């Protein structure tokens, strides 16, 4: 059992010089009651029938393997297939991979941004940073890595963390992902990791935070077959089309409410996990939180998550409209120490873009 995650949550996606860095910064407002960390999704009573090819699809994630390990002790993955290059994305066997190029100047810009956030929040919140490797850095066959032009991502992550201040809690997820590399932790036709892959990163965050993760087997699941993601869109590969992905969504163990605001300004209540069985192959990833929308709000049981009504909570958004709504909602729930920063566009201090 550990402390609660209180305060500011920032999600940044920095795409620079051909490199994609995913930054998750969780700002902890300080000490608090002990709790168990988990993800809140509403459980639906009805079950979606599992597709007959789920097992086959998940098993196809594993390449032809040898009974051996890498020097680091990870399982070895090998392939005798032909590599097809599609300008930054390659297809090998039934999998597609995005290649990665490390640029130190871009890494320093990224690190400077994280360091500035940490300095602004010093004494107010603890900052956690997670760098997520692409599938090419985890599940690409070991005997074929020299056949493609892609930077060692573990080395790149360590280099980037070397530029980040010690005040930032650096969550290294590479090792845990590698330990599970023969599992279905990355989609084959899409650039995302699967929910299972994200779970292994969540374990490392909980370890660093000193809190207990929910057990994966404690969640009910929904599976949606026939997903063809961004890699298929980029390549139109026949090999990918023949073996589409299966999305497994883990349903929460408590109730939560989701509302999103669409581009027309309409506020719509929507299931956190939606039945996309009848959606076209490219849209099935929108099972999660209604897809991409300008503004999405998930309401959890705040009193259970943050029992201390005097806990410091920092709120901001781009223009200040959404942060005002969030701050008012928290105040109505009885929280007395809500600090609304307004819009980042009105921020008077330095901003790294």
PyMOL commands that set and color helices and strands:
alter all, ss='L'
color gray80, all
select helices_A, chain A and resi 54-59+104-120+135-137+142-147+153-162+174-179+195-209+216-218+230-235+238-242+281-287+302-305+321-332+344-346
alter helices_A, ss='H'
color red, helices_A
select strands_A, chain A and resi 2-3+9-16+19-26+34-37+83-85+89-92+95-98+128-130+169-171+212-213+221-227+245-250+257-261+267-269+295-299+313-317+338-343
alter strands_A, ss='S'
color yellow, strands_A
deselect
rebuild
show_as cartoon
